[in-house]
């Protein structure tokens, strides 16, 4: 099954939330991220999304550290002049 679109994902997560046992915190964070994505985020808001993504990653079991984390994106935005130093 493939679920696409912010609204659809949000609806499915809200519907499943009461039944979720092990990943409730990740769902809460994802719902927060979706609310930011729905507003067409500016660079500062996009960085907040990166922090939320990092938080979800830290709650999940991972064997490989991801390359594109909050700090990577923040440095890229600074280099491109999208956010102040």
C-alpha positions as CSV (number, residue, x, y, z in Angstrom):
1,X,0.0,0.0,0.0
2,X,1.2,3.5,-0.8
3,X,-0.1,6.6,0.9
4,X,0.6,9.9,-0.7
5,X,0.0,13.5,0.1
6,X,0.2,15.4,3.4
7,X,-3.6,15.4,4.0
8,X,-3.9,11.6,3.3
9,X,-1.0,10.7,5.5
10,X,-2.3,13.0,8.3
11,X,-5.7,11.4,8.1
12,X,-4.4,7.9,8.2
13,X,-2.0,8.6,11.1
14,X,-4.8,10.3,13.1
15,X,-7.1,7.3,12.4
16,X,-4.5,4.7,13.4
17,X,-3.1,6.7,16.4
18,X,-5.3,5.1,19.1
19,X,-4.3,1.6,17.9
20,X,-0.5,2.3,17.7
21,X,1.5,0.8,20.5
22,X,5.2,1.2,19.8
23,X,5.7,4.2,17.6
24,X,3.3,6.7,19.1
25,X,6.0,9.3,19.7
26,X,7.1,9.1,16.1
27,X,3.5,9.6,14.9
28,X,3.1,12.7,17.1
29,X,6.3,14.1,15.7
30,X,5.3,13.3,12.1
31,X,1.9,15.0,12.6
32,X,3.8,18.1,13.8
33,X,6.0,17.9,10.7
34,X,3.0,17.6,8.4
35,X,1.5,20.7,9.9
36,X,4.7,22.6,9.0
37,X,4.8,21.1,5.5
38,X,1.2,22.2,4.8
39,X,2.2,25.8,5.1
40,X,4.9,25.8,2.4
41,X,7.8,26.3,4.9
42,X,10.4,29.1,4.7
43,X,14.0,28.1,5.3
44,X,13.7,28.6,9.1
45,X,10.6,26.4,9.2
46,X,12.3,23.8,6.9
47,X,15.1,23.6,9.5
48,X,12.5,22.8,12.1
49,X,11.4,19.9,9.9
50,X,15.0,18.7,9.8
51,X,15.1,18.7,13.6
52,X,11.9,16.7,13.7
53,X,13.3,14.3,11.2
54,X,16.4,13.9,13.4
55,X,14.2,13.3,16.4
56,X,12.3,10.5,14.6
57,X,15.6,9.0,13.5
58,X,16.9,9.0,17.1
59,X,13.8,7.2,18.3
60,X,14.1,4.5,15.6
61,X,16.7,1.8,15.4
62,X,19.3,2.7,12.8
63,X,22.6,1.1,11.9
64,X,23.7,3.8,9.6
65,X,23.9,7.5,10.5
66,X,22.1,9.6,7.9
67,X,24.1,12.2,6.0
68,X,21.3,14.8,5.5
69,X,20.5,15.9,9.0
70,X,19.6,19.3,10.6
71,X,23.2,20.5,10.8
72,X,24.0,19.6,7.2
73,X,20.9,21.4,5.9
74,X,21.5,24.4,8.2
75,X,25.1,24.8,6.9
76,X,23.9,24.5,3.3
77,X,21.3,27.3,3.9
78,X,23.9,29.5,5.5
79,X,26.3,29.0,2.5
80,X,23.5,29.9,0.1
81,X,22.5,33.0,2.2
82,X,19.0,31.6,2.9
83,X,19.4,32.1,6.7
84,X,21.7,34.3,8.8
85,X,24.8,32.9,10.4
